[in-house]
Amino acid sequence: MSRIVPVGVQCLNYVLRSKSFSLDWQPADTFESSRYASINLMWTIQPYLTLGVEYAYGENERADGTGLSNNRVALGIQIY
Protein backbone atom coordinates (compact mmCIF):
# COMPACT_ATOMS: atom_id res chain seq x y z
CA MET A 1 0.00 0.00 0.00
CA SER A 2 1.44 3.38 -0.99
CA ARG A 3 1.09 6.73 0.80
CA ILE A 4 1.42 10.25 -0.50
CA VAL A 5 3.88 12.19 1.64
CA PRO A 6 4.15 15.86 0.64
CA VAL A 7 7.70 16.92 -0.16
CA GLY A 8 6.72 20.59 0.12
CA VAL A 9 3.67 22.82 0.52
CA GLN A 10 3.39 26.39 -0.74
CA CYS A 11 0.66 28.95 -0.07
CA LEU A 12 -0.03 32.29 -1.73
CA ASN A 13 -2.90 34.68 -1.17
CA TYR A 14 -3.81 37.95 -2.82
CA VAL A 15 -6.24 40.74 -1.93
CA LEU A 16 -7.10 43.72 -4.12
CA ARG A 17 -9.55 46.58 -3.56
CA SER A 18 -10.42 49.16 -6.19
CA LYS A 19 -12.53 52.30 -5.69
CA SER A 20 -13.87 54.80 -8.20
CA PHE A 21 -15.95 57.91 -7.69
CA SER A 22 -18.76 58.35 -10.20
CA LEU A 23 -19.94 61.76 -11.33
CA ASP A 24 -23.54 62.98 -11.02
CA TRP A 25 -24.18 62.81 -14.76
CA GLN A 26 -23.04 59.15 -15.10
CA PRO A 27 -25.67 56.38 -15.21
CA ALA A 28 -26.64 54.53 -12.01
CA ASP A 29 -24.95 51.29 -13.15
CA THR A 30 -21.51 52.96 -13.34
CA PHE A 31 -18.70 51.00 -11.65
CA GLU A 32 -18.05 52.16 -8.07
CA SER A 33 -15.81 49.59 -6.33
CA SER A 34 -14.54 46.02 -6.41
CA ARG A 35 -12.79 43.52 -4.17
CA TYR A 36 -10.89 40.40 -5.11
CA ALA A 37 -9.16 37.82 -2.93
CA SER A 38 -7.61 34.47 -3.71
CA ILE A 39 -5.63 31.77 -2.00
CA ASN A 40 -3.52 29.08 -3.67
CA LEU A 41 -2.16 25.90 -2.16
CA MET A 42 0.42 23.80 -4.01
CA TRP A 43 1.78 20.45 -2.94
CA THR A 44 4.99 19.04 -4.40
CA ILE A 45 4.27 15.32 -4.20
CA GLN A 46 7.43 14.26 -6.06
CA PRO A 47 10.18 16.44 -7.55
CA TYR A 48 8.39 16.14 -10.92
CA LEU A 49 4.75 16.35 -9.72
CA THR A 50 2.94 19.35 -8.20
CA LEU A 51 -0.78 19.50 -7.37
CA GLY A 52 -2.57 22.77 -6.71
CA VAL A 53 -5.93 24.19 -5.70
CA GLU A 54 -7.11 27.82 -5.80
CA TYR A 55 -10.12 29.54 -4.27
CA ALA A 56 -11.04 33.03 -5.50
CA TYR A 57 -13.76 35.46 -4.43
CA GLY A 58 -14.67 38.68 -6.17
CA GLU A 59 -17.38 41.30 -5.87
CA ASN A 60 -18.23 44.62 -7.46
CA GLU A 61 -20.56 47.46 -6.58
CA ARG A 62 -22.24 50.03 -8.81
CA ALA A 63 -23.01 53.65 -8.03
CA ASP A 64 -26.65 52.77 -7.26
CA GLY A 65 -25.58 50.27 -4.55
CA THR A 66 -26.28 47.10 -6.54
CA GLY A 67 -23.56 44.62 -7.31
CA LEU A 68 -22.51 41.05 -7.93
CA SER A 69 -20.22 38.51 -6.30
CA ASN A 70 -18.51 35.37 -7.55
CA ASN A 71 -16.76 32.31 -6.04
CA ARG A 72 -14.37 30.07 -8.00
CA VAL A 73 -12.38 26.93 -7.31
CA ALA A 74 -9.66 25.74 -9.68
CA LEU A 75 -7.49 22.59 -9.62
CA GLY A 76 -4.21 22.04 -11.41
CA ILE A 77 -1.50 19.46 -12.01
CA GLN A 78 2.04 20.22 -13.15
CA ILE A 79 4.25 17.40 -14.43
CA TYR A 80 7.83 18.20 -15.43
Buried (B, 14 or more C-beta within 10 A) or exposed (E): EEEEEEEEEEEEEEEEEEEEEBEEEEEEEBBBBBBBBBBBBBBBBEEEBBBBEBBBBBBBBBBEEEBEEEEEEEEEEEEE
